[in-house]
């Protein structure tokens, strides 16, 4: 890194490293590649060596980076969907694959093999499916109910119960 003499925020002149903390193209590529591999923004920022806030700030002001971010997430979620599908298919009883007709290198490097070799918990699968559904909803412009979604008030639940009980009473009176 090179140095420059600069001042700012009413400070006296001082030596500064130029670009020491910049979100360089190399760091952006590492961030986007990691995001495509993991779908995890925090992990991707750490891998690129930049602050999480820097990622969001750059996305907000640079449309090209925002588009690349969306593309990386699309790739990542496609990979997640493929891995889940492969995992599900590997659990279905099927005919044995003839090893003579399949490339062993391809089998060894497949997502199915990776998932079959380690145990994936039910919770992890549910989380992955939930993330996939949220991503699909976002792509389609739909909203998915958040965990903290508004709950009905006591008056609303009382009114709903009263309506149901009245309907039930009318039904019983009619029979």
MDAnalysis code that builds the backbone (N, CA, C; Angstrom):
import MDAnalysis as mda
import numpy as np

u = mda.Universe.empty(525, n_residues=175, atom_resindex=np.repeat(np.arange(175), 3), trajectory=True)
u.add_TopologyAttr("name", ["N", "CA", "C"] * 175)
u.add_TopologyAttr("resid", np.arange(1, 176))
u.add_TopologyAttr("resname", ["UNK", "UNK", "UNK", "UNK", "UNK", "UNK", "UNK", "UNK", "UNK", "UNK", "UNK", "UNK", "UNK", "UNK", "UNK", "UNK", "UNK", "UNK", "UNK", "UNK", "UNK", "UNK", "UNK", "UNK", "UNK", "UNK", "UNK", "UNK", "UNK", "UNK", "UNK", "UNK", "UNK", "UNK", "UNK", "UNK", "UNK", "UNK", "UNK", "UNK", "UNK", "UNK", "UNK", "UNK", "UNK", "UNK", "UNK", "UNK", "UNK", "UNK", "UNK", "UNK", "UNK", "UNK", "UNK", "UNK", "UNK", "UNK", "UNK", "UNK", "UNK", "UNK", "UNK", "UNK", "UNK", "UNK", "UNK", "UNK", "UNK", "UNK", "UNK", "UNK", "UNK", "UNK", "UNK", "UNK", "UNK", "UNK", "UNK", "UNK", "UNK", "UNK", "UNK", "UNK", "UNK", "UNK", "UNK", "UNK", "UNK", "UNK", "UNK", "UNK", "UNK", "UNK", "UNK", "UNK", "UNK", "UNK", "UNK", "UNK", "UNK", "UNK", "UNK", "UNK", "UNK", "UNK", "UNK", "UNK", "UNK", "UNK", "UNK", "UNK", "UNK", "UNK", "UNK", "UNK", "UNK", "UNK", "UNK", "UNK", "UNK", "UNK", "UNK", "UNK", "UNK", "UNK", "UNK", "UNK", "UNK", "UNK", "UNK", "UNK", "UNK", "UNK", "UNK", "UNK", "UNK", "UNK", "UNK", "UNK", "UNK", "UNK", "UNK", "UNK", "UNK", "UNK", "UNK", "UNK", "UNK", "UNK", "UNK", "UNK", "UNK", "UNK", "UNK", "UNK", "UNK", "UNK", "UNK", "UNK", "UNK", "UNK", "UNK", "UNK", "UNK", "UNK", "UNK", "UNK", "UNK", "UNK", "UNK", "UNK", "UNK", "UNK", "UNK"])
u.atoms.positions = np.array([
    [0.839, -1.179, 0.000],
    [0.000, 0.000, 0.000],
    [0.886, 1.244, 0.000],
    [0.447, 2.259, -0.706],
    [1.182, 3.515, -0.697],
    [0.639, 4.407, 0.407],
    [1.365, 5.490, 0.655],
    [0.944, 6.402, 1.711],
    [0.700, 7.780, 1.130],
    [-0.101, 8.571, 1.842],
    [-0.332, 9.955, 1.450],
    [-0.436, 10.788, 2.715],
    [-0.261, 12.074, 2.562],
    [-0.412, 13.010, 3.663],
    [-1.788, 13.651, 3.497],
    [-2.609, 13.591, 4.538],
    [-3.966, 14.122, 4.432],
    [-4.446, 14.564, 5.804],
    [-5.516, 15.323, 5.794],
    [-6.171, 15.718, 7.044],
    [-7.656, 15.515, 6.845],
    [-8.389, 15.579, 7.914],
    [-9.823, 15.426, 7.829],
    [-10.418, 15.519, 9.215],
    [-11.695, 15.819, 9.286],
    [-12.368, 15.946, 10.577],
    [-11.632, 16.883, 11.528],
    [-11.177, 18.012, 10.988],
    [-10.469, 19.045, 11.776],
    [-9.202, 18.510, 12.445],
    [-8.592, 17.494, 11.824],
    [-7.343, 16.952, 12.363],
    [-6.179, 17.574, 11.617],
    [-5.009, 17.562, 12.251],
    [-3.816, 18.052, 11.541],
    [-3.408, 17.043, 10.468],
    [-2.483, 17.451, 9.633],
    [-1.988, 16.553, 8.597],
    [-1.404, 15.304, 9.231],
    [-1.602, 14.188, 8.573],
    [-1.022, 12.944, 9.069],
    [-0.805, 11.997, 7.891],
    [-0.001, 10.990, 8.126],
    [0.260, 9.984, 7.111],
    [-0.876, 8.964, 7.106],
    [-1.353, 8.605, 5.922],
    [-2.407, 7.607, 5.818],
    [-2.027, 6.589, 4.750],
    [-2.406, 5.329, 4.987],
    [-2.218, 4.318, 3.959],
    [-3.351, 4.451, 2.960],
    [-3.009, 4.494, 1.694],
    [-4.010, 4.627, 0.648],
    [-4.589, 3.246, 0.345],
    [-5.905, 3.124, 0.455],
    [-6.580, 1.893, 0.088],
    [-6.407, 0.742, 1.052],
    [-5.927, 0.990, 2.253],
    [-5.710, -0.102, 3.193],
    [-7.008, -0.800, 3.541],
    [-8.085, -0.032, 3.635],
    [-9.363, -0.624, 4.038],
    [-10.406, -0.546, 2.932],
    [-9.962, -0.246, 1.713],
    [-10.905, -0.122, 0.602],
    [-11.492, -1.468, 0.228],
    [-12.699, -1.401, -0.278],
    [-13.387, -2.591, -0.757],
    [-12.978, -2.744, -2.223],
    [-11.780, -3.264, -2.443],
    [-11.194, -3.353, -3.776],
    [-11.952, -4.359, -4.643],
    [-11.633, -4.346, -5.939],
    [-12.270, -5.295, -6.849],
    [-11.953, -6.729, -6.446],
    [-10.730, -6.955, -5.979],
    [-10.350, -8.297, -5.532],
    [-11.203, -8.724, -4.342],
    [-11.399, -7.804, -3.388],
    [-12.223, -8.109, -2.216],
    [-13.679, -8.294, -2.621],
    [-14.152, -7.503, -3.585],
    [-15.523, -7.644, -4.059],
    [-15.724, -9.011, -4.704],
    [-14.746, -9.447, -5.503],
    [-14.844, -10.758, -6.149],
    [-14.861, -11.869, -5.102],
    [-14.000, -11.763, -4.090],
    [-13.977, -12.783, -3.038],
    [-15.311, -12.796, -2.288],
    [-15.834, -11.604, -1.985],
    [-17.128, -11.506, -1.307],
    [-18.215, -12.189, -2.130],
    [-18.304, -11.848, -3.423],
    [-19.356, -12.376, -4.285],
    [-19.200, -13.886, -4.506],
    [-17.969, -14.350, -4.657],
    [-17.744, -15.793, -4.824],
    [-18.155, -16.557, -3.571],
    [-17.808, -16.017, -2.411],
    [-18.182, -16.670, -1.152],
    [-19.690, -16.616, -0.951],
    [-20.305, -15.504, -1.327],
    [-21.758, -15.376, -1.219],
    [-22.451, -16.406, -2.108],
    [-21.942, -16.613, -3.310],
    [-22.523, -17.617, -4.208],
    [-22.347, -19.023, -3.644],
    [-21.268, -19.235, -2.906],
    [-21.005, -20.566, -2.352],
    [-21.777, -20.829, -1.067],
    [-22.072, -19.764, -0.294],
    [-22.648, -19.967, 1.037],
    [-24.012, -19.340, 1.262],
    [-24.401, -18.348, 0.482],
    [-25.626, -17.557, 0.703],
    [-25.572, -16.843, 2.053],
    [-24.391, -16.585, 2.576],
    [-24.228, -15.996, 3.893],
    [-23.434, -14.699, 3.760],
    [-24.104, -13.560, 3.959],
    [-23.473, -12.259, 3.775],
    [-22.390, -12.022, 4.826],
    [-22.677, -12.343, 6.070],
    [-21.697, -12.117, 7.141],
    [-20.422, -12.932, 6.899],
    [-20.585, -14.193, 6.538],
    [-19.442, -15.045, 6.276],
    [-18.656, -14.543, 5.061],
    [-19.369, -14.071, 4.063],
    [-18.732, -13.573, 2.845],
    [-17.929, -12.306, 3.124],
    [-18.475, -11.421, 3.952],
    [-17.744, -10.211, 4.317],
    [-16.467, -10.575, 5.071],
    [-16.565, -11.525, 5.984],
    [-15.385, -11.969, 6.720],
    [-14.341, -12.569, 5.803],
    [-14.777, -13.361, 4.829],
    [-13.846, -13.978, 3.890],
    [-13.137, -12.932, 3.041],
    [-13.848, -11.842, 2.725],
    [-13.261, -10.776, 1.914],
    [-12.431, -9.808, 2.755],
    [-12.557, -9.905, 4.074],
    [-11.795, -9.015, 4.951],
    [-12.346, -7.602, 5.002],
    [-13.668, -7.475, 4.883],
    [-14.305, -6.160, 4.943],
    [-15.423, -6.192, 5.971],
    [-15.796, -5.023, 6.417],
    [-16.875, -4.916, 7.385],
    [-18.216, -5.192, 6.699],
    [-19.109, -5.790, 7.439],
    [-20.438, -6.096, 6.924],
    [-21.126, -4.814, 6.435],
    [-20.975, -3.745, 7.188],
    [-21.599, -2.471, 6.802],
    [-21.043, -1.948, 5.480],
    [-19.777, -2.226, 5.200],
    [-19.187, -1.798, 3.921],
    [-19.870, -2.495, 2.755],
    [-20.212, -3.748, 2.944],
    [-20.893, -4.506, 1.885],
    [-22.252, -3.893, 1.583],
    [-23.026, -3.643, 2.630],
    [-24.358, -3.077, 2.429],
    [-24.277, -1.652, 1.878],
    [-23.294, -0.881, 2.321],
    [-23.138, 0.487, 1.831],
    [-22.803, 0.482, 0.339],
    [-21.869, -0.399, -0.069],
    [-21.509, -0.476, -1.485],
    [-22.689, -0.949, -2.319],
    [-23.452, -1.898, -1.810],
    [-24.626, -2.379, -2.541],
    [-25.630, -1.250, -2.747],
    [-25.780, -0.390, -1.745],
    [-26.746, 0.708, -1.833],
    [-26.327, 1.779, -2.842],
    [-25.033, 1.982, -3.024],
    [-24.612, 3.077, -3.896],
    [-24.078, 2.631, -5.251],
    [-23.856, 1.333, -5.449],
    [-23.294, 0.836, -6.706],
    [-24.244, -0.205, -7.298],
    [-24.986, 0.195, -8.338],
    [-25.981, -0.685, -8.939],
    [-25.339, -1.940, -9.523],
    [-24.159, -1.814, -10.085],
    [-23.468, -2.975, -10.641],
    [-23.152, -4.004, -9.568],
    [-22.692, -3.522, -8.419],
    [-22.401, -4.428, -7.310],
    [-23.695, -5.045, -6.775],
    [-24.755, -4.250, -6.707],
    [-26.054, -4.765, -6.239],
    [-26.550, -5.872, -7.176],
    [-26.390, -5.671, -8.486],
    [-26.797, -6.698, -9.453],
    [-25.953, -7.963, -9.295],
    [-24.655, -7.784, -9.100],
    [-23.758, -8.939, -8.905],
    [-24.113, -9.667, -7.610],
    [-24.499, -8.922, -6.581],
    [-24.920, -9.506, -5.298],
    [-26.148, -10.391, -5.514],
    [-27.145, -9.833, -6.225],
    [-28.363, -10.603, -6.507],
    [-28.034, -11.867, -7.309],
    [-27.151, -11.721, -8.283],
    [-26.759, -12.866, -9.108],
    [-26.048, -13.920, -8.255],
    [-25.178, -13.492, -7.348],
    [-24.475, -14.437, -6.471],
    [-25.468, -15.183, -5.582],
    [-26.451, -14.465, -5.048],
    [-27.465, -15.127, -4.222],
    [-28.298, -16.104, -5.043],
    [-28.609, -15.731, -6.271],
    [-29.362, -16.628, -7.143],
    [-28.572, -17.912, -7.380],
    [-27.280, -17.771, -7.652],
    [-26.426, -18.947, -7.845],
    [-26.389, -19.774, -6.565],
    [-26.210, -19.108, -5.439],
    [-26.145, -19.818, -4.162],
    [-27.424, -20.563, -3.842],
    [-28.560, -19.920, -4.056],
    [-29.826, -20.585, -3.769],
    [-30.116, -21.697, -4.772],
    [-29.674, -21.526, -6.012],
    [-29.798, -22.624, -6.977],
    [-28.974, -23.825, -6.516],
    [-27.774, -23.551, -6.012],
    [-26.924, -24.637, -5.509],
    [-27.557, -25.300, -4.292],
    [-28.148, -24.498, -3.410],
    [-28.815, -25.040, -2.232],
    [-29.987, -25.930, -2.643],
    [-30.771, -25.448, -3.590],
    [-31.915, -26.225, -4.055],
    [-31.453, -27.543, -4.676],
    [-30.391, -27.470, -5.466],
    [-29.856, -28.683, -6.092],
    [-29.349, -29.658, -5.027],
    [-28.659, -29.145, -4.011],
    [-28.148, -30.012, -2.950],
    [-29.289, -30.675, -2.185],
    [-30.352, -29.923, -1.904],
    [-31.497, -30.500, -1.208],
    [-32.190, -31.559, -2.063],
    [-32.315, -31.272, -3.339],
    [-32.931, -32.235, -4.238],
    [-32.079, -33.499, -4.331],
    [-30.780, -33.317, -4.472],
    [-29.882, -34.476, -4.516],
    [-29.971, -35.277, -3.226],
    [-30.034, -34.570, -2.111],
    [-30.125, -35.254, -0.813],
    [-31.419, -36.068, -0.734],
    [-32.524, -35.454, -1.138],
    [-33.813, -36.152, -1.097],
    [-33.799, -37.360, -2.032],
    [-33.265, -37.171, -3.224],
    [-33.224, -38.276, -4.183],
    [-32.321, -39.406, -3.707],
    [-31.280, -39.073, -2.980],
    [-30.381, -40.121, -2.491],
    [-31.051, -40.962, -1.412],
    [-32.111, -40.444, -0.824],
    [-32.831, -41.171, 0.221],
    [-33.934, -42.060, -0.347],
    [-34.243, -41.875, -1.623],
    [-35.280, -42.672, -2.267],
    [-34.657, -43.987, -2.715],
    [-35.362, -45.077, -2.427],
    [-34.860, -46.382, -2.849],
    [-34.924, -46.428, -4.369],
    [-33.805, -46.715, -4.989],
    [-33.750, -46.778, -6.441],
    [-32.827, -47.915, -6.856],
    [-32.818, -48.136, -8.144],
    [-31.926, -49.167, -8.655],
    [-30.484, -48.759, -8.388],
    [-29.643, -49.749, -8.175],
    [-28.220, -49.507, -7.963],
    [-27.610, -48.981, -9.259],
    [-26.750, -47.980, -9.145],
    [-26.102, -47.409, -10.326],
    [-24.910, -48.291, -10.687],
    [-24.797, -48.585, -11.970],
    [-23.682, -49.397, -12.448],
    [-22.431, -48.528, -12.489],
    [-21.420, -48.823, -11.650],
    [-20.221, -47.990, -11.605],
    [-19.442, -47.985, -12.914],
    [-19.669, -48.975, -13.770],
    [-18.963, -49.031, -15.049],
    [-19.463, -47.971, -16.029],
    [-20.702, -47.514, -15.846],
    [-21.292, -46.567, -16.799],
    [-21.217, -45.116, -16.333],
    [-20.698, -44.892, -15.121],
    [-20.658, -43.535, -14.565],
    [-19.211, -43.143, -14.278],
    [-18.900, -41.884, -14.517],
    [-17.560, -41.366, -14.249],
    [-17.327, -41.304, -12.741],
    [-16.347, -42.051, -12.211],
    [-16.122, -42.074, -10.761],
    [-15.715, -40.718, -10.196],
    [-15.028, -39.906, -10.981],
    [-14.633, -38.572, -10.513],
    [-15.867, -37.697, -10.333],
    [-16.811, -37.814, -11.251],
    [-18.044, -37.028, -11.155],
    [-18.851, -37.438, -9.927],
    [-18.932, -38.739, -9.673],
    [-19.668, -39.217, -8.502],
    [-19.003, -38.740, -7.225],
    [-17.671, -38.840, -7.187],
    [-16.936, -38.459, -5.978],
    [-17.123, -36.987, -5.642],
    [-17.198, -36.130, -6.661],
    [-17.322, -34.703, -6.419],
    [-18.747, -34.195, -6.368],
    [-19.734, -35.082, -6.438],
    [-21.120, -34.622, -6.494],
    [-21.622, -34.183, -5.118],
    [-22.600, -33.328, -5.144],
    [-23.227, -32.852, -3.920],
    [-23.914, -34.012, -3.212],
    [-24.495, -34.920, -3.998],
    [-25.181, -36.069, -3.411],
    [-24.229, -36.894, -2.558],
    [-23.033, -37.102, -3.072],
    [-22.041, -37.874, -2.323],
    [-21.668, -37.148, -1.042],
    [-21.482, -35.842, -1.140],
    [-21.128, -35.061, 0.049],
    [-22.225, -35.130, 1.105],
    [-23.478, -35.013, 0.684],
    [-24.575, -35.082, 1.648],
    [-24.732, -36.490, 2.216],
    [-24.530, -37.498, 1.373],
    [-24.674, -38.873, 1.839],
    [-23.571, -39.245, 2.829],
    [-22.404, -38.643, 2.677],
    [-21.270, -38.975, 3.545],
    [-21.363, -38.358, 4.932],
    [-22.185, -37.357, 5.093],
    [-22.323, -36.758, 6.430],
    [-23.799, -36.702, 6.780],
    [-24.091, -36.679, 8.037],
    [-25.496, -36.648, 8.427],
    [-25.989, -35.207, 8.416],
    [-27.138, -35.022, 7.853],
    [-27.779, -33.714, 7.818],
    [-28.988, -33.813, 8.730],
    [-29.040, -32.939, 9.728],
    [-30.131, -33.017, 10.694],
    [-31.435, -32.526, 10.087],
    [-32.520, -32.945, 10.683],
    [-33.850, -32.516, 10.242],
    [-33.965, -30.995, 10.372],
    [-33.391, -30.454, 11.427],
    [-33.428, -29.007, 11.643],
    [-32.696, -28.270, 10.533],
    [-31.519, -28.774, 10.139],
    [-30.769, -28.146, 9.053],
    [-31.553, -28.185, 7.745],
    [-32.217, -29.301, 7.486],
    [-33.021, -29.397, 6.268],
    [-34.190, -28.419, 6.300],
    [-34.846, -28.310, 7.461],
    [-35.968, -27.375, 7.584],
    [-35.489, -25.940, 7.397],
    [-34.333, -25.613, 7.967],
    [-33.775, -24.268, 7.812],
    [-33.462, -23.997, 6.341],
    [-32.836, -24.953, 5.678],
    [-32.495, -24.769, 4.273],
    [-33.747, -24.572, 3.425],
    [-34.771, -25.362, 3.682],
    [-36.022, -25.209, 2.930],
    [-36.682, -23.866, 3.213],
    [-36.624, -23.431, 4.453],
    [-37.185, -22.138, 4.820],
    [-36.457, -21.005, 4.097],
    [-35.133, -21.076, 4.064],
    [-34.353, -20.062, 3.352],
    [-34.681, -20.066, 1.864],
    [-34.824, -21.241, 1.315],
    [-35.156, -21.361, -0.098],
    [-36.523, -20.747, -0.390],
    [-37.500, -21.001, 0.471],
    [-38.836, -20.424, 0.291],
    [-38.805, -18.909, 0.408],
    [-38.041, -18.387, 1.365],
    [-37.927, -16.932, 1.513],
    [-37.285, -16.316, 0.280],
    [-36.258, -16.971, -0.235],
    [-35.586, -16.460, -1.433],
    [-36.542, -16.448, -2.620],
    [-37.269, -17.538, -2.807],
    [-38.235, -17.596, -3.911],
    [-39.272, -16.492, -3.793],
    [-39.777, -16.280, -2.587],
    [-40.779, -15.229, -2.369],
    [-40.197, -13.862, -2.707],
    [-38.955, -13.629, -2.311],
    [-38.320, -12.336, -2.594],
    [-38.138, -12.145, -4.096],
    [-37.731, -13.193, -4.792],
    [-37.541, -13.111, -6.236],
    [-38.872, -12.840, -6.935],
    [-39.933, -13.450, -6.441],
    [-41.260, -13.280, -7.046],
    [-41.971, -12.023, -6.560],
    [-41.340, -11.290, -5.644],
    [-41.929, -10.052, -5.142],
    [-42.989, -10.261, -4.088],
    [-43.032, -11.462, -3.500],
    [-43.997, -11.733, -2.433],
    [-43.324, -11.524, -1.101],
    [-44.120, -11.330, -0.080],
    [-43.600, -11.220, 1.278],
    [-43.906, -12.513, 2.008],
    [-42.972, -12.943, 2.834],
    [-43.168, -14.124, 3.660],
    [-43.369, -13.626, 5.077],
    [-44.350, -14.170, 5.760],
    [-44.621, -13.731, 7.129],
    [-43.374, -13.920, 7.982],
    [-42.980, -12.870, 8.644],
    [-41.806, -12.922, 9.507],
    [-42.161, -13.582, 10.823],
    [-41.124, -13.981, 11.545],
    [-41.358, -14.610, 12.846],
    [-42.140, -13.689, 13.763],
    [-41.851, -12.424, 13.716],
    [-42.514, -11.475, 14.598],
    [-43.772, -10.901, 13.989],
    [-44.463, -11.690, 13.182],
    [-45.679, -11.205, 12.533],
    [-46.702, -10.797, 13.590],
    [-47.539, -9.827, 13.239],
    [-48.513, -9.298, 14.177],
    [-49.494, -10.368, 14.597],
    [-49.756, -10.404, 15.886],
    [-50.735, -11.349, 16.424],
    [-52.070, -10.620, 16.614],
    [-53.108, -11.397, 16.564],
    [-54.438, -10.829, 16.753],
    [-54.586, -10.351, 18.197],
    [-55.348, -9.277, 18.374],
    [-55.601, -8.766, 19.720],
    [-56.661, -9.649, 20.390],
    [-56.812, -9.476, 21.689],
    [-57.816, -10.246, 22.434],
    [-59.216, -9.974, 21.886],
    [-59.501, -8.717, 21.528],
    [-60.816, -8.371, 20.984],
    [-61.055, -9.079, 19.657],
    [-60.010, -9.137, 18.810],
    [-60.162, -9.798, 17.513],
    [-60.412, -11.302, 17.681],
    [-59.684, -11.930, 18.583],
    [-59.894, -13.373, 18.796],
    [-61.253, -13.636, 19.423],
    [-61.679, -12.771, 20.363],
    [-63.005, -12.927, 20.973],
    [-64.097, -12.801, 19.922],
    [-63.964, -11.828, 19.037],
    [-64.963, -11.625, 17.984],
    [-65.003, -12.825, 17.044],
    [-63.849, -13.359, 16.683],
    [-63.794, -14.520, 15.791],
    [-64.424, -15.739, 16.461],
    [-64.130, -15.945, 17.734],
    [-64.718, -17.074, 18.458],
    [-66.230, -16.926, 18.581],
    [-66.692, -15.716, 18.853],
    [-68.131, -15.460, 18.969],
    [-68.822, -15.774, 17.649],
    [-68.243, -15.350, 16.530],
    [-68.822, -15.644, 15.211],
    [-68.908, -17.151, 14.987],
    [-67.851, -17.864, 15.326],
    [-67.841, -19.328, 15.139],
    [-68.891, -19.997, 16.021],
    [-68.987, -19.559, 17.287],
    [-69.961, -20.157, 18.205],
    [-71.386, -19.865, 17.763],
    [-71.623, -18.630, 17.278],
    [-72.955, -18.285, 16.763],
    [-73.307, -19.148, 15.562],
    [-72.357, -19.354, 14.669],
    [-72.604, -20.185, 13.485],
    [-72.891, -21.621, 13.903],
    [-72.155, -22.113, 14.891],
    [-72.371, -23.475, 15.380],
    [-73.750, -23.601, 16.032],
    [-74.151, -22.575, 16.810],
    [-75.458, -22.597, 17.476],
    [-76.581, -22.596, 16.427],
    [-76.419, -21.797, 15.361],
    [-77.440, -21.769, 14.290],
    [-77.511, -23.127, 13.591],
    [-76.351, -23.739, 13.392],
    [-76.312, -25.046, 12.732],
    [-77.007, -26.104, 13.593],
    [-76.765, -26.079, 14.913],
    [-77.382, -27.045, 15.811],
    [-78.886, -26.806, 15.929],
    [-79.289, -25.537, 15.923],
    [-80.708, -25.213, 16.027],
    [-81.465, -25.654, 14.775],
    [-80.788, -25.637, 13.645],
    [-81.415, -26.019, 12.377],
    [-81.534, -27.524, 12.224],
    [-80.792, -28.309, 12.973],
    [-80.883, -29.770, 12.798],
    [-81.793, -30.434, 13.740],
])
